[in-house]
Amino acid sequence: MANPVTHFEVVGKDAELLQKFYAAAFGWEVKPQFPGYAMARPGGKGISGGIGKADDGGAGYVTFYIQVADVNAALGSISSLGGRTILPETRVPGGPVIGLFHDPEGHLVGLVQSRGAE
């Protein structure tokens, strides 16, 4: 499949509560990545994701990340189709290049650049 979903995030007010909940409810391995954020690995089939605290301490969100060859190019195409860039191309320290956008109905969706394109 072109442009697969490769990552998810569950972000809210209480990162520790969310991390414990998903670990217990689904048997996921949850390991701290940095303060307020942990990586969740379902194991077997399925994609890994992150569970953490909302940056502004406010309402959280659930989103997914789609792998693309070039985050900037994808955001440009998305904008021409009625989407809106929320986070321009950004390199996560020690991690991938990402971006965030709202689709035409306001859903938050992430992009992650494929490793070969970085």
HELIX and SHEET records of a PDB file:
HELIX    1   1 ALA A   15  PHE A   26  1                                  12    
HELIX    2   2 VAL A   71  SER A   80  1                                  10    
HELIX    3   3 ARG A  115  ALA A  117  5                                   3    
SHEET    1   A 8 GLU A  29  PHE A  34  0                                        
SHEET    2   A 8 TYR A  37  ARG A  41 -1                                        
SHEET    3   A 8 GLY A  49  LYS A  53 -1                                        
SHEET    4   A 8 VAL A   5  GLY A  12  1                                        
SHEET    5   A 8 TYR A  61  VAL A  68 -1                                        
SHEET    6   A 8 LEU A 108  GLN A 113  1                                        
SHEET    7   A 8 VAL A  97  HIS A 102 -1                                        
SHEET    8   A 8 ARG A  84  ARG A  91 -1                                        
END                                                                             
